[in-house]
Amino acid sequence: MKLIDFQGIPNTDAAHQSGVVSSTALTLLSLLAAGALHPNTKFVRFCVDDADLRYTVQGTPPTTSLGRRVAYDSAVVLSREEADLCQLIRATATNAVVQIMQYKQ
């Protein structure tokens, strides 16, 4: 699946969820109530509130200096495969909050 396939069609069977990202790396899935994406989800968008964070999608845990940096008040779209492997950590001394939305297309 290519990111270009993202059409922004929400998965209405998956609730909008949020979670806190602190100084310990954690998986994106661990922030979801079920601990997994809905079976019909093909893409995930997360928005970053309160502070910058870093994330990786290859299985390597991020650190405050390793991983793609995302500024607060920004959004990231991931394929399901990337979201399944995504790990996050705050990039500053302030915890970040992520708003997680799942999409069918």
C-alpha positions as CSV (number, residue, x, y, z in Angstrom):
1,M,0.0,0.0,0.0
2,K,1.3,3.4,-0.9
3,L,0.7,6.6,1.1
4,I,-0.6,8.1,-2.1
5,D,-3.6,5.7,-1.6
6,F,-4.7,7.7,1.5
7,Q,-8.1,9.2,0.8
8,G,-9.0,10.4,4.3
9,I,-12.1,8.1,4.7
10,P,-12.5,7.7,8.5
11,N,-13.0,4.3,10.0
12,T,-16.1,5.0,11.9
13,D,-15.8,1.7,13.7
14,A,-12.6,2.8,15.4
15,A,-12.9,5.4,18.2
16,H,-10.8,8.6,18.2
17,Q,-8.3,8.0,21.0
18,S,-5.4,9.9,22.6
19,G,-2.5,9.1,24.8
20,V,0.5,10.6,26.6
21,V,4.0,10.2,25.2
22,S,6.7,10.6,27.9
23,S,10.4,10.0,28.3
24,T,10.1,6.2,27.8
25,A,9.7,5.0,24.3
26,L,6.3,3.2,23.7
27,T,4.4,1.8,20.8
28,L,1.6,3.7,19.1
29,L,-0.6,0.6,19.6
30,S,-0.1,0.7,23.3
31,L,-2.0,4.0,23.3
32,L,-5.1,2.3,21.9
33,A,-7.7,0.9,24.3
34,A,-7.7,-2.5,22.5
35,G,-3.9,-2.5,22.0
36,A,-4.4,-3.0,18.3
37,L,-5.8,-1.2,15.2
38,H,-9.3,-2.0,14.0
39,P,-9.2,-4.8,11.4
40,N,-10.6,-2.4,8.7
41,T,-7.9,0.3,9.3
42,K,-5.5,0.9,6.5
43,F,-4.0,4.3,7.6
44,V,-3.5,6.1,10.9
45,R,-3.1,9.8,11.4
46,F,-1.8,11.1,14.7
47,C,-1.7,14.8,15.7
48,V,0.8,16.0,18.2
49,D,-0.3,18.3,21.1
50,D,1.7,20.0,23.8
51,A,5.3,19.2,22.9
52,D,7.5,17.8,20.1
53,L,8.1,14.0,19.8
54,R,10.2,11.6,17.8
55,Y,9.0,8.4,16.2
56,T,10.4,5.4,14.3
57,V,8.6,2.8,12.1
58,Q,11.3,0.1,11.6
59,G,11.2,-1.5,15.1
60,T,14.1,0.6,16.5
61,P,13.1,2.4,19.7
62,P,13.4,6.2,19.3
63,T,15.4,8.4,21.6
64,T,15.4,12.1,22.1
65,S,17.9,12.3,19.3
66,L,17.0,9.4,17.1
67,G,13.8,9.1,15.0
68,R,11.8,11.5,12.9
69,R,11.0,14.7,14.8
70,V,7.4,15.9,14.8
71,A,6.6,19.4,16.1
72,Y,3.6,19.9,18.3
73,D,0.5,21.0,16.4
74,S,1.6,18.8,13.5
75,A,0.1,15.6,12.0
76,V,1.6,12.4,10.6
77,V,-0.1,9.8,8.3
78,L,1.2,6.3,8.5
79,S,0.3,3.1,6.6
80,R,-1.1,0.3,8.8
81,E,2.2,-1.5,8.5
82,E,4.1,1.6,9.7
83,A,1.6,2.1,12.5
84,D,2.0,-1.5,13.7
85,L,5.7,-0.9,14.2
86,C,5.6,2.8,15.3
87,Q,7.3,3.8,18.5
88,L,7.2,7.3,20.1
89,I,9.1,9.3,22.6
90,R,8.9,12.9,23.7
91,A,11.7,15.1,22.2
92,T,11.7,17.7,25.0
93,A,11.3,17.8,28.8
94,T,7.5,18.2,28.3
95,N,5.2,15.2,27.7
96,A,3.4,15.1,24.3
97,V,-0.2,14.1,23.7
98,V,-1.1,12.3,20.5
99,Q,-4.6,12.3,19.0
100,I,-5.0,9.0,17.0
101,M,-7.5,8.6,14.2
102,Q,-7.9,5.5,12.1
103,Y,-8.9,5.5,8.4
104,K,-10.4,2.9,6.0
105,Q,-8.8,4.6,2.9
